[in-house]
Amino acid sequence: MQQIADWLKKLGMSEYAERFVENRIVLSVLPDLTDQDLEKMGVLLGDRRKMLRAIRDLGTTSLAVTASSTPRGGRANSAS
């Protein structure tokens, strides 16, 4: 849960940390969140837009890191 609190702090939205804890939102759940989910949690419209953009950016960053760490051919070298 600390990772979510840190992420929200980075976005300047620490005030939502308790709501994320109450709803058991962890980093792996972020990509599944919708505008409606955030609204039900009481996140204001402008903040929802910022969060959704930041979640998209997290996905892009993860994909870029994964792609750069994967050997050519898309699979690890094997000894066979």
C-alpha positions in Angstrom: 0.0 0.0 0.0 3.0 2.3 0.5 3.7 2.2 -3.2 0.2 3.6 -3.9 0.7 6.3 -1.3 4.1 7.2 -2.8 2.6 7.3 -6.3 -0.3 9.6 -5.2 2.2 11.8 -3.4 4.2 12.1 -6.6 1.0 13.2 -8.4 0.3 15.7 -5.7 -2.9 13.8 -4.6 -1.9 12.4 -1.2 -5.4 13.2 0.1 -6.7 10.2 -1.8 -4.3 7.6 -0.2 -6.8 6.5 2.5 -9.5 5.9 -0.1 -7.2 3.7 -2.1 -6.3 1.7 1.1 -10.0 1.4 2.0 -10.7 0.0 -1.5 -7.6 -2.3 -1.5 -6.2 -0.7 -4.6 -2.6 -1.8 -5.2 -0.3 -1.0 -8.1 -1.3 -4.1 -10.0 -4.9 -3.0 -10.0 -4.3 0.5 -11.3 -4.5 -0.3 -15.0 -8.0 -1.8 -14.4 -9.4 1.3 -12.8 -12.0 3.3 -14.8 -13.2 6.8 -14.5 -16.4 5.3 -12.9 -14.3 3.5 -10.3 -12.4 6.6 -9.3 -15.7 8.6 -9.2 -17.2 6.0 -6.8 -14.1 6.4 -4.6 -14.8 10.2 -4.5 -12.0 11.4 -6.7 -12.8 14.8 -8.3 -13.1 15.0 -12.0 -9.9 16.9 -12.7 -8.0 14.6 -10.4 -9.6 11.5 -12.1 -8.3 12.7 -15.5 -4.8 13.3 -14.1 -4.8 9.8 -12.4 -6.0 8.1 -15.6 -3.3 9.8 -17.6 -0.6 8.9 -15.0 -1.9 5.3 -15.1 -1.6 5.2 -18.9 2.0 6.6 -18.5 2.8 3.9 -16.0 1.8 1.3 -18.6 3.8 2.9 -21.3 6.9 3.1 -19.0 6.5 -0.6 -18.1 6.2 -1.7 -21.7 9.3 0.4 -22.6 11.3 -1.1 -19.8 10.1 -4.7 -20.6 10.9 -4.2 -24.3 14.4 -2.9 -23.7 15.2 -5.7 -21.3 13.9 -8.5 -23.7 16.6 -9.9 -26.0 16.0 -9.8 -29.8 13.6 -12.4 -30.9 11.4 -11.8 -27.9 12.7 -14.6 -25.8 15.6 -15.3 -23.5 18.6 -17.2 -24.9 18.6 -20.9 -24.3 21.4 -23.3 -23.9 19.9 -25.8 -26.3 
